[in-house]
Amino acid sequence: MESFSLLMQGLSTALEPMILFYALIGVTLGTAVGVLPGIGPALTVALLLPVTYGLDPAGSLIMFAGIYYGGMYGGSTTSILLNTPGESASIVTAIEGNQMARQGRGGPALATAAIGSFVAGLIATLLLAFLAPQVVKLALTLGPREYFALMVLAFVTVSATFGDSALRGLTSLFLGLALACVGIDGLTGAARLTYGVPQLMDGIETTTLAVALFAIGEALAVAAMLDPPDGMHRVKGSVKMTREDWRRSWKAWLRGTFIGFPIGSMPAGGADVASFLSYAAERKLTKHPEEFGHGAIEGVAGPEAANNAAAAGTLVPLLTLGLPTTATAAIMLAGFQQFGLQPGPLLFVMNAELVWGLIASLLIANVMLVVLNLPLIGLWIKLLSIPRPWLYGGILLFATLGTIGVNPSPVELGMLILFGVMGYGMRLYGYPVAPVVVGLILGPMAEQQLRRALSIAQGDWMTLVSTPVSAVLLGVSAVFLVVPMIMRLRGRGQVLSQVAGDAD
């Protein structure tokens, strides 16, 4: 009942005119960037970080969350009509959705995606509201050892989740941890890795790094490598679903929701994993297996519900523990820190009005997205006609002006360009960029908790595994790190043996 009363208070905050305006901007921008291939919510939030520097924290964070939700919605439109996923989580939607569009059933495909996203977002947001306080109560019992183990788990899962290999993910993470060492040591007051540059005394600005890696690096990479999308399959007939479509969709929506939310809440989860699992479940449970691969509506309904539920699930570890599990969550964490807020259990105590206003606004954003998505399909598709040089040139200009506007310094401009080129190079050679930002943000926190734990134990390193919680978390981290490597080596060995057998 306490969570319900807090949610009602949050709704009163979320219904304020300015907050509604911020939410509308967020979902509109999110839908637009979800439609545009190669430009995801992480890039958009990164672009807006410097712009929102002087704005209201609650409104800005609600706008960021709206962008995240909207990006999940918008990605389905181009997946269905163009077979070009705007977001990686919408790849599965393209399998069945585009086949439906080719058969002249693009309207029902878009409708089941939009309604499924609404149902999943609504249920998942309510689950977030009632689950988050319980996680906060648990988190308040943790000490420095447990928090350090939790940070290690976050580092390992982020490294293993992003990128083609754990080694490349760890390389990116250690690059972020190295950047986190730049500045004044909080314990000794000594300058670290500043090389006599006064502007580096305060450390690397998270906003500068995020904008450079996500906006400038991604704009350069996408502009250089993406091919133009194929022709669009027009929506023929009505977008209304038949009674049979409803009958086949509603169970898939619910299954996708309850698959997506827990997967999104896990450190190694994410919308991509949730959508693939949902598609596999629908394929196994369907009464029409012959339609899969040829336009089965369950193959659109389930994955779309799963990726939107996973988006809400991602906010559970972010808000309660301060742990980002997706690239967008990592940038949102930077947004919190920009306003002097640290996500975690104390956020629910010190800034309860902001947190519950954010959660309640997600309910309103879901309604806004249904209203925006179906009637304005034609408008979103027209965004694809924007000339590519204008689009990415505008991103580069906007990113540069926004960053310089917040911190007008030649050193800051130099770092923006340097990190932007670094981001492009990392994409070129297959290194994920999200672990760099996570390392920069969580690195100082992990260092602080490690020092506290060792100080309490008078330098005894065994203290890190002296409690069941810390020992289990470190053990799980080791499993997440070692198992994927073993599986990759076994798979590589099987391929080599097969090639050798073919050669004989």
N, C-alpha and C positions, 0 to 999 in steps of 0.2 A: 504493500500500500504506500510505503514511503516513496518508492520509485515512481508510482503513478502520480502522486501529488507533485513531485519534483518535475515530472514530465508536463503536467498541466501548467506549472509555473513557467517552464521553458516555452510552452506554446504561447503564453501571453507575451513573452519576449519576442518570439519568432513572428508574431502577427503585427508587430510595430511596422509602420509604413516603410521606414528606411531599411529595416532588416528584410522585409519582403522584396524591396527593390534590389538589394544586394543578391538575394537568392535568385531572383529573376535573371539578373545579369549573369550569374554563375551558370545556371542551367542552360541559358541561351548560348553562351560561349562554349560550354561543355559539349552541347549537341553539335555546334558548328565544327569544333575541332575533332569531335568523334567522326564526323562525316569525312573530313579531309584526311586522306591516307598519309601516314608518316608524321602527322602532327597530333600527338596525344595529350591527355590531361596533364601529364608531368611537365611537358614543355610549356603549356599554357600557364600553369601555376607558377613555374619558374620565371616566366616573362613578367607576371603580375607582381612578383615579390617586391621589386623596387618601387613599382607604381603605388602600391598600397601602404608604403612605409609610414605615411603620416595619417592614414585613415583610421576609422574605428576598428579595433581588433575583432570584436564580435562580428561585425558586418563583413570584414575581409575574410575571416576564417570560414564563415558561412558561404561566402562566394566561392572559396576554394573547394569546399565540400560539394557545392552545386556543380562545379566544373567536373569533379570526379564522377558524380552520378550521371551528369549529362554526357560525358565522354563514353560511358558504357552504353547509354541509349543510342547515341548517334552512330556508333560503330556498326550497328545492325543494318542501318539504311543502305550504306554502300556495300556491305557484305551481301545483302539480298539482291539489290538492283544492279550492282556492278561486279560482283564477285571479287571485290577489293576491300578487305577488312580495314576499317579506319583505326581500329584498336586490335592489339594482338589477341585479346580475349574474345573477339568476334570472329576469329578464324573458323571455329566450328560452325557458327551460324551460316557461313557461306556455303557449307557443304550441301545442306538441304534447302536453305533459303533461296539460293540462286537458281536451283533446279525448279523450285516452285515458280519463281519469276519467269523462267523460260517457258513454263507451261501456261502463263497468263494468270497465275495465282500469286503475283507479287503483293497484292492488296491484303489478302488474309495472312500472308507471311509477315508483313509489316505490322499488322494488327496484333497477331499473337505475340510477336516480339515486344511490342509496346505494352500490351496488357500484362504479359508475363513479367516484364521488368517492373511494372507498377506493383503488382501483387507481391513479388519477391522483395522489392525495396520497402514496401509497407511492413511486411512481416519481419524482415531482417532488422529494420530500424527499431521496431518494438522489442525484438530480442536483445538488441544492443542496449536499449534503455533499461531493461530488467536484468541483464547479465553484467553490465559494466560495474554497478555498485558492489556486486559480490566479488568481482575480481579485485576491486579497489580494497575491500576489507582484507583479502588475502595478501595483497601487495604491502599493506601497512605493517604486516608482521615480519617482513623480510628485513634482514640486516645487510651490512656491506658485503659480506661473503656471497650471499644469495644474489644481490644485485649485480655483482661482478660476474657471477656465473651466468646470469640472465643476459648480460651484455655479450659475453662470449658466445652464447647460443644465438643471439641476434647476428653477430658477426659471421658465424659459420653458416647459418641458414641463408643470409643475404648473399654470401659468396657462392653457396651451392645452388641457390635458386636462379640468380641472374648469370647469364653467359653460357657458353657452350661447355665449359669445364670448370671444375672446382678450383683448379690451379690459376686459371685466368681471373676468376672471381676473387680469390685470395690476393692475387697480385694487385688488383684494383683496390681492394680493402686496405692493404698495407700502404698503398700510395696515399689513401685518405688519412690513415693513422699518422703517416709522416707529416702531412700537411697540418694535422691537428697539433703537432708538437711546436709549430711555429708560434712565437710570441713569448710572453712572460710566464714563467713557471709559477703556478698558483701557490705552491708550497714554499719554494726557496726565494722567489722574486728574481731569479736569474733570467736573462734573455736567452732564448733558444732559437737557433736557426734564423736569426733576423738579419745577419750579414751587414749590420750597421745601418739598415734602412729603418728610419723612425716609424714609417707607416705600418711596418710589420710587427711592431711591439704589441698591438692588440690582437694579433693573429690574422689568419686568412678569413675574410668575410664569407660566411656561408652563402649569403645572397649572391655575391659575385661568382663563387664557384658553381652554384646551382644554375645560374643564368648562363654562364659560359659553357658548361658541360651539356646541359639539356637544350638550351635554346640555340646558341651559336653553333655548338658542335653538331647537333642534330640537323639544323638547317643546312649546314654545309654538306653533311653526309647524305641527307635525303635528296637535296638538289642535285648532287653529283651522281647518285646511283639509281634513283627510282625511275621506272619506266612509266609512261602515261597509262591510265586505266583503260580497260576495254570499253566498248560501247555500252550504254545503259539499256536495261530492259524496262520498258515503260510499264507503269502500273495500269493494268487493263481491268476495267470494271470497277466494282466497289471494293473498299477496304473492309467491308463487313465480313465477319466470319459466319459460316453456316452453323446449324445446330450440331452437325457432325464434327466440325472444326472445334467447337467449344467442348464437346464431349471428349475429344482426343487430347485437348490442350490442358484442361484444368488440373489433371493429375500430374502432368509433366511440370506445370508451374510449381506445384507444391513440392514435388520431388526435387526439382532444381533448387528451390529455396533452401530446403533442409540439407542438401548436399553442399551448396555454395557457402552458406553462412559459417559452418564450422571450419571448412577448408580455408576461407578467408581469414578466420581468426587465428589459424595456426601460423607459427613463425616461418614454416617452409611452404605455406599455402599460396593463395593468389587466385585471381579470377581465371587465369589461363588453365590452371590445373582443374578448377571447379567445373569449367565449361566442358573440358574433355571427359571428365568423370561422369557428368550429367548425360552427355551424348552417348557414352558407353552404356549407361544404365538404361536409357530410353531404347537403345537398339536391342538390349537383352530382354526388356519387359514388353516390347510392343506386340500387338496382335497382327501387325501388318509389316512383317520383316521384309517383304518384297519391295516395299516403297522406299526403304532406306537406301540412300544414294541416288534416288530419283525424285525427291521432293516430299519426304515425310514431315508432316507439320510438327510432330513431337520432337523432331531433331532441331527445330527452331525454338519451340516453346521452352524446352528444358534447359538448354545451354544459356539462353538469354536470361532466364530467371536465375540460373546459377551464377552468372558473372555479376549481376546486379546485387544478389545477396552477398556474394563475396566482397563486393565493394563496401557494404555496411560492416561485414565481419572484420575487414581490415582495420576499421576504426576502434575495435575493441582493444587490441594490444597497443595501438597508437595512443589512445586517450588514457588508458588505465596504467600502462607500463612505460610509455614513451618509446615503444619499439616499432619502427616502420617495417612492414613486410612487403611493400611494393615501392616502385620508383616514385609514384605520386605521393604515397604516404611519407616517403623520405623528404620530399619537397614541402609537404604540409608541415612536417616537423620543423623544418627551417622557418616556415611561416610563423609558427608558434614562438620560436625563439626570437624572431625579429621583433615581436611585441613584448619581449621579456617574460614569456610564459614557458614553463617547462611541463610538457605532458607527463602524467604519472598520477599516482594516488593523491598527491597533495593538490593537484589541479582541481579535483572534485570538491576539495575543502575550501581552497583559497579563491577559486573562480567558478563556484557552482552555477551562478546565473549564466555565465558564458557557455559552459559545457552543456547544460540542459537546453539552453537556447539553440545551440548548434545541433543537438540531437533532434529537438522538436522541429527545427527548420528542414531537416531531411524529409520529414513526413510531408511538409508543404511542397518541397521541391519535387517529390514524386508526382503530386497532383499537377504541378506546373508542367512537368515533362510529358505527361500524357496529353495535355492540352496543346503543347507545342509540337509534339512529334508527328501525329497523324495528319492534322490539317496543313502543316507547312512542309510536307515532304518535297514538294516541287522547289521550294525556296532553298532547302538544304542541298539539294542536288545541284542547283545552279552555282553553288560555291565551288564546285569542281571545275567551272569554266574560268576561274581566276588564273591568269597567266602565271606559270610557275616562277619565272624570274621576279615578278612583282610580289608574289606571296613570300618567298624566302628572303628577298631583298628587304621587304617590310619587317620581317622578323628580326633580321640582323640590325636594322636601324632602331627598331623599338627596344631591343635588348640593350644596345649600347647607350642610347639616350636615357633609358630608365636607370641603369646602373650608375652612370655618371651624374645623373640628377640627384641621387641619394648621397653619393660620395665623390665629389668633384676633385679627383686627384690623378695626376699622370701615372702614378704607381698603380692605382686601381684600374685604370684603362689598360695599362700594360699587362696586368694579371688577367683581366677579362679576355684580352686577345690571346695570351699564352694558354690559358685554360681552355679557351674555345678551340684552338688548334689542337690541343691535347685531346679534347673530346672527339674531334673529328678523327684523329689518328687512332684512338682507342676503338671507335666503331669500325674503322677500316680494317683493323687487325683482329676484330672479334673480342675485344675486352669490354665488359659491361661498365657503365659509368655510375650506376646507382650506388655500388659499394663504396665509391670514392666519397660521395656526399655523406653516406651513413658513417663512414670512418671519421670524417671531419666532425660530425655532430656528436656521435656517441663516444669517440675516442677520449676526450677530456673527462667525460662522466665515468667511463670504465677505469681510467687512471686514478681518478679521485676515490672511487670505491675500493680499488685494489690497495691504495696507500692506507686508507682507513682500516681495512681488514688486517693488513700486515702490522700496522701501528698497534692495534688492539692486541694482536697475538705476539707482539714484540719480535717481529721478523720471522715467525714460524710459517713457512709456506704450506704446511699441512693443514693450516686453518681453512684453506680454500675448499677442502673436501671433508671438513669435520662435522658438517651438518647434513642430514639426509637430503634436504632440498638442493643445496649447492652441489653435493656429490651427484645427484640424479641429473641436474641440469648440465653439468660438465660431461657426464657420461653420455647424455643424449647428444651433446655437441660433438663428441668424438665419433659417435655413430653416424651422424649426419655428414661428417667430414670424410670418414673412411669408407663407408659402404658405397657411395656413388663412385669413388675411385676404383674400388674392387670390381664393381659391376662393369665399369667402362673397360678395365683391363681384361676381364673375362670375355666381354663382347669382342674386343679387339683380337684376343687370342683365338676365339672361334672363327672370326673372319679370316685370319691369317692361315689357320689350319685348313679351312675350306678352300682358300685360294691355292694352297700347296697341294691339296688333294686333286683339285681340277687340273693343276699343271702336270701332275703325274699321269 
